[in-house]
Amino acid sequence: MDENKKWMHKETERQRRQEMGKLCATLRSLLPLEYIKGKRSTSDYVNEAMNYINHLQNKVKQLQAKRDELVKVSNLKSNICSENESSSSSTTHLPPLVSVHPFPGGLEIMCGYSFGKSVFPMSRVLDILLKEGINVVSTTSIRRDGRFIHTIRSEDPNHLNMTGADYSELQIKLTEAISLQETLPEHEN
């Protein structure tokens, strides 16, 4: 009877080790080569699997932040386009729209502005950006249906990791600078 118990225990343990071996082989097969260099112990493979999972989670967070920024830009562009469509049929003056978001190596600032009788205060906008320590490298402007759309890009080594930054204060300053221009009498423009 004792021998049957010992045999059953040995057999159960052998099956458990086989199952663990199969599971570890499956886990190893799911890891990229850089995580399984050389022959290692099972605990090394489990540790590398945890590192890989953490790497993937960080990548997902980065991609979600990038997606959120792209959605913001897309929303701004669709707002500008929908306002352009409505402004083409009427002569109402539309408020300025400003969007500030990171792009690789810098910032991209988009300003939508009705041009009626006023002039876009580009020098004031650039002055604000310089005071903020933002190095402007390019600007583009298009005119569409009674509205200018200015895109300003910066490239700044101090602003390389901007994904989680909050640009609402800069956006407010720029919106106020553009709005202030609208309220000035014509001779002060």
C-alpha positions in Angstrom: 0.0 0.0 0.0 2.9 2.4 0.8 4.5 1.5 -2.5 1.3 2.4 -4.4 1.2 5.8 -2.6 4.9 6.4 -3.4 4.3 5.4 -7.0 1.2 7.6 -7.3 3.1 10.5 -5.8 6.1 10.0 -8.2 3.7 9.8 -11.2 1.8 12.9 -10.1 5.1 14.8 -9.6 6.4 13.6 -13.0 3.2 14.8 -14.8 3.4 18.2 -13.0 7.1 18.6 -14.1 6.1 17.7 -17.7 3.3 20.2 -17.7 5.5 22.9 -16.2 8.1 22.1 -18.9 5.5 22.4 -21.7 4.2 25.7 -20.2 7.7 27.2 -20.0 8.5 26.1 -23.6 5.3 27.8 -24.7 6.2 31.0 -22.7 9.7 31.0 -24.2 8.3 30.6 -27.7 6.2 33.8 -27.2 9.1 35.9 -26.2 11.2 37.9 -28.8 14.7 36.6 -29.3 16.4 39.5 -27.4 14.6 38.3 -24.3 15.7 34.6 -24.5 19.4 34.9 -25.4 21.4 31.8 -24.4 20.2 28.8 -22.3 18.8 30.0 -19.0 16.8 28.6 -16.1 13.1 28.6 -15.9 13.1 31.5 -13.4 15.1 33.6 -15.9 12.5 33.0 -18.6 9.7 33.9 -16.3 11.6 37.1 -15.3 12.2 38.0 -18.9 8.5 37.4 -19.7 7.7 39.9 -16.9 10.2 42.4 -18.4 8.6 41.9 -21.9 5.1 42.4 -20.5 6.2 45.7 -18.8 7.8 46.8 -22.1 4.5 46.1 -23.9 2.5 47.9 -21.3 4.7 51.0 -21.6 4.4 50.8 -25.4 0.6 50.7 -25.2 0.6 53.8 -22.9 2.8 55.7 -25.4 0.6 54.7 -28.3 -2.5 55.7 -26.4 -1.0 59.1 -25.7 -0.1 59.5 -29.3 -3.6 58.5 -30.4 -5.1 61.0 -28.0 -2.9 63.8 -29.5 -3.9 62.7 -33.0 -7.6 62.8 -32.0 -7.1 66.3 -30.7 -5.5 67.5 -33.9 -8.2 65.7 -35.9 -10.9 67.4 -33.9 -9.3 70.8 -34.4 -9.0 70.3 -38.1 -12.6 69.1 -38.3 -13.8 72.1 -36.2 -11.9 74.5 -38.6 -13.3 72.8 -41.6 -16.9 72.8 -40.3 -16.5 76.5 -39.3 -15.1 77.2 -42.8 -18.1 75.5 -44.4 -20.5 77.6 -42.3 -18.5 80.8 -42.8 -18.6 80.5 -46.6 -22.4 81.0 -46.5 -22.3 83.8 -44.0 -20.1 86.7 -43.1 -20.1 86.2 -39.3 -16.8 86.6 -37.6 -15.6 83.3 -36.0 -13.5 83.2 -32.8 -9.9 82.1 -33.1 -9.0 78.4 -32.5 -5.6 77.4 -31.1 -4.3 73.9 -30.7 -0.9 73.0 -29.2 0.4 69.5 -29.3 3.7 67.6 -29.3 5.2 66.0 -32.4 8.6 64.2 -32.5 11.2 66.6 -31.4 9.1 69.7 -30.7 5.6 71.2 -30.8 3.0 71.9 -33.4 0.8 74.9 -32.9 -2.3 75.3 -35.2 -4.2 78.6 -35.2 -7.5 79.1 -37.1 -8.4 82.7 -37.5 -11.1 84.6 -39.5 -9.5 87.3 -41.5 -12.3 89.8 -42.1 -10.8 93.3 -41.6 -8.2 92.2 -39.0 -4.6 91.0 -39.5 -3.3 87.9 -37.8 -0.8 89.0 -35.1 2.0 86.5 -36.2 4.7 88.7 -34.5 2.8 88.6 -31.2 2.4 84.9 -31.4 6.1 84.3 -32.3 7.1 86.7 -29.4 5.1 84.6 -26.9 6.7 81.4 -28.2 10.2 82.9 -27.9 9.5 84.0 -24.3 8.3 80.5 -23.6 11.7 79.2 -24.8 10.2 77.5 -27.9 12.5 77.6 -31.0 10.3 78.1 -34.1 11.7 76.3 -37.2 8.8 76.6 -39.6 5.4 78.2 -40.3 2.9 77.5 -42.9 -0.4 79.3 -43.7 -3.3 78.5 -45.8 -6.4 80.5 -46.6 -9.7 78.7 -46.8 -13.3 79.9 -46.9 -12.8 83.2 -44.9 -10.3 81.7 -42.5 -6.5 81.5 -42.2 -5.0 78.3 -40.7 -1.4 78.9 -39.5 0.7 75.9 -38.5 3.8 76.7 -36.5 6.4 74.0 -35.7 9.2 74.1 -33.2 12.2 72.0 -32.7 13.8 72.1 -29.3 16.1 69.6 -27.6 14.6 70.6 -24.2 11.2 69.6 -25.3 11.9 66.1 -26.7 9.7 64.1 -24.3 6.5 66.1 -24.4 3.9 63.4 -24.6 2.5 63.9 -21.1 2.9 67.7 -20.9 0.0 70.1 -20.5 0.0 72.9 -23.0 -3.3 74.5 -21.9 -1.6 77.7 -20.5 0.3 78.2 -23.7 -2.9 77.6 -25.7 -4.7 80.2 -23.6 -1.9 82.8 -24.0 -1.9 82.4 -27.8 -5.7 82.5 -28.0 -5.7 85.7 -25.9 -3.0 87.3 -28.1 -5.1 86.6 -31.2 -8.3 87.7 -29.6 -6.6 90.9 -28.4 -5.7 91.7 -32.0 -9.4 91.5 -32.9 -10.4 94.2 -30.3 -7.7 96.7 -31.3 -8.7 99.6 -33.5 -7.5 99.4 -37.1 -4.8 102.0 -36.7 -3.1 100.0 -33.9 -2.8 96.8 -36.0 
